[in-house]
Amino acid sequence: MPAPAALVTNLALGGAYPAGWNQVTTPYWGLPQSSVDKIAAGGVQAEIDWVRAEQKR
């Protein structure tokens, strides 16, 4: 049986893609102050639906 393993995932918020749509540049590119406030208050939850992992050969 293989040894247990962990996979670290990273979720990026904001950036050039959402800023292109919503034209928000402050306080962060693509991420409005109202979203920053909800995140800081713990009112946001991110769920990962699936992850694809591949092994280089």
C-alpha positions in Angstrom: 0.0 0.0 0.0 1.4 3.4 -0.9 2.3 5.9 1.9 -0.2 8.6 2.6 0.5 11.9 0.8 -0.7 15.5 0.9 -1.3 17.9 -1.9 -1.0 21.7 -1.2 -3.3 23.8 -3.4 -3.3 27.5 -3.9 -6.3 29.7 -4.6 -5.6 33.0 -6.3 -8.1 35.9 -5.9 -8.2 38.9 -8.1 -5.7 39.6 -10.9 -5.8 40.7 -14.5 -8.7 38.5 -15.6 -11.4 39.7 -13.2 -10.0 43.3 -13.4 -10.6 43.2 -17.2 -14.3 42.5 -16.5 -15.0 44.5 -13.4 -12.5 47.3 -13.9 -11.5 47.2 -10.2 -7.9 48.2 -9.4 -8.1 49.1 -5.7 -7.4 47.8 -3.1 -6.3 44.9 -5.3 -6.6 44.3 -9.1 -10.0 42.6 -9.7 -10.9 42.3 -6.1 -13.2 45.0 -4.7 -13.1 46.3 -1.1 -16.4 44.6 -0.3 -14.8 41.2 -1.1 -11.7 42.0 0.9 -13.9 42.9 3.9 -15.9 39.7 3.7 -12.7 37.6 3.5 -11.2 39.5 6.5 -14.4 38.9 8.5 -14.3 35.2 7.8 -17.5 35.4 5.7 -16.1 33.6 2.7 -15.5 29.9 2.1 -13.6 28.4 -0.8 -14.3 24.8 -1.7 -12.2 22.7 -4.1 -14.3 20.6 -6.3 -11.6 18.4 -7.8 -7.8 18.4 -8.4 -5.9 16.7 -11.2 -2.4 15.5 -10.3 0.0 14.0 -12.8 3.3 12.2 -12.4 6.1 13.1 -14.7 7.7 10.1 -16.3 
